[in-house]
Amino acid sequence: MIATTFTFLLVATSIAASPARRQAIDGLNARAIAAGKDYFGSATDNPELTDAAYDGIVIQSKLTPEKWDAIEPSRDTFSFSNGDAITDLAARNGQKVRCHTLVWYSQLPSWVKTGGYNNATLISIMENHITKEVTHYKGKCFHWDVVNEALNEDGTYRSNVFYDTIGPSYIPIAFKAAAAADPSAKLYYNDYNIENLGAKSTRAQNIVKLIKQYGAKIDGVGMQAHLIVGSTPSQSAQVANMNAFVNLGVEVAYTELDIRTNTPATASAVTQQAKDYAATVGACMEVAECVGITIWDYTDKYSWIPSVFPGQGAALPWDQNLKKKDEVYKAILSALGSSSGSPTTTSKASATPIATSAFAPPTSSSAMTNLVPKWNQCGGINYSGPTVCESGTTCTKFNDWYSQCL
């Protein structure tokens, strides 16, 4: 949702720290690695690194607030200083870097959004931006979120300068450019509300097929997983959804996990939140091709949620005072498996082909469904999809930009 450029994942053994800090690291990242995953990480922003208490217990990862408008504020003029601060710190501490994001409809400089470029020129601009950025960080990013949030809630393509000028082919063109700039990096498509089977997840699967049919490389799909306490999809539903992507020959990851509730959080909400975290982490553990989990910061102190959803928050395993929420933490730890190093039972999806053409034009929302499924968006500024929720749910407004069927 709120996108930035880099996430780096801390290798647990690289930190000389207090016993409590090592315990936090070992309890999540090392437990995930022992179970066969690549990482359990957390996002952060550069300004937070001046908070000594915060930085003292950052779990596994960090992130910088650079976007296209900061990296390339004017055409072919690049600034990588904030990103370099992150990758340099990662190198000093033996950390992996998950980089996010190259092409996104938001936080673009005006020269891109309103330049009035034709198809060929905008393709050249996009390819140049990707090539320069990925080349600059070549060998430092083990994952790239190449394209972020290309879909509306009903699964149709989101109107933006890239889609409106280039068409859906902007997506595989971006992946091809990223692969050429750093062949060793794993390349991801990233989006929200694709954690459950439905119209949007289906269209995200079609994006995977589109990229492959174009002859470009795609390695994975990132499910942001900005979830709600008590409305999180069941573990089995999340497993089925992940396997639909895995069937297409890609890996998956939870890339921005948080589970929000009304604030102040009640004891019952925290108990349910623990169960919801366990369901999502447990789903990843069930699918061998789910390679890792990134929580969207580790502490409520720096969560994005209260500024976007007033009256909500308390979404993360550490509270505003950087205190670990024992019930939530223990639920995550348990879902990651035993500390013996034996992975939990995993199940690979069968490679059953899906016959839908990825090149078909986007289907209108009314043709796909007249009702919005539970947990999906049903309203907000610039939203153009259906507004009537399925039976048993109500279109609930959180802010001017977002209403959701609950």
Stockholm file with secondary structure:
# STOCKHOLM 1.0

chainA/1-406         MIATTFTFLLVATSIAASPARRQAIDGLNARAIAAGKDYFGSATDNPELTDAAYDGIVIQSKLTPEKWDAIEPSRDTFSFSNGDAITDLAARNGQKVRCHTLVWYSQLPSWVKTGGYNNATLISIMENHITKEVTHYKGKCFHWDVVNEALNEDGTYRSNVFYDTIGPSYIPIAFKAAAAADPSAKLYYNDYNIENLGAKSTRAQNIVKLIKQYGAKIDGVGMQAHLIVGSTPSQSAQVANMNAFVNLGVEVAYTELDIRTNTPATASAVTQQAKDYAATVGACMEVAECVGITIWDYTDKYSWIPSVFPGQGAALPWDQNLKKKDEVYKAILSALGSSSGSPTTTSKASATPIATSAFAPPTSSSAMTNLVPKWNQCGGINYSGPTVCESGTTCTKFNDWYSQCL
#=GR chainA/1-406 SS CCCCSEEEEECGGGCCCCHHHHHHHIIIIIHHHHTTCSEEEECCCGGGGGCHHHHHTCCSEECCCCCHHHHCSBTTBCCCHHHHHHHHHHHHHTEEEEEEEEEESSSCCHHHHTSCCCHHHHHHHHHHHHHHHHHHTTTTCSEEEEEECCBCTTSSBCCCHHHHHHCTTHHHHHHHHHHHHCTTSEEEEEESSCSSSSHHHHHHHHHHHHHHHTTCCCCEEEECCEEETTCCCCHHHHHHHHHHHHTTTCEEEEEEEEEEEESSCCHHHHHHHHHHHHHHHHHHHHCTTEEEEEESCSBGGGCSHHHHSTTEECCSSBCTTSCBCHHHHHHHHHHTCCTTSCCCCCCCCCCCCCCCCTTSCCCCHHHHCSSBCTTSEEECTTCCSCCCBCTTCCEEEEETTEEEEC
#=GC SS_cons         CCCCSEEEEECGGGCCCCHHHHHHHIIIIIHHHHTTCSEEEECCCGGGGGCHHHHHTCCSEECCCCCHHHHCSBTTBCCCHHHHHHHHHHHHHTEEEEEEEEEESSSCCHHHHTSCCCHHHHHHHHHHHHHHHHHHTTTTCSEEEEEECCBCTTSSBCCCHHHHHHCTTHHHHHHHHHHHHCTTSEEEEEESSCSSSSHHHHHHHHHHHHHHHTTCCCCEEEECCEEETTCCCCHHHHHHHHHHHHTTTCEEEEEEEEEEEESSCCHHHHHHHHHHHHHHHHHHHHCTTEEEEEESCSBGGGCSHHHHSTTEECCSSBCTTSCBCHHHHHHHHHHTCCTTSCCCCCCCCCCCCCCCCTTSCCCCHHHHCSSBCTTSEEECTTCCSCCCBCTTCCEEEEETTEEEEC
//
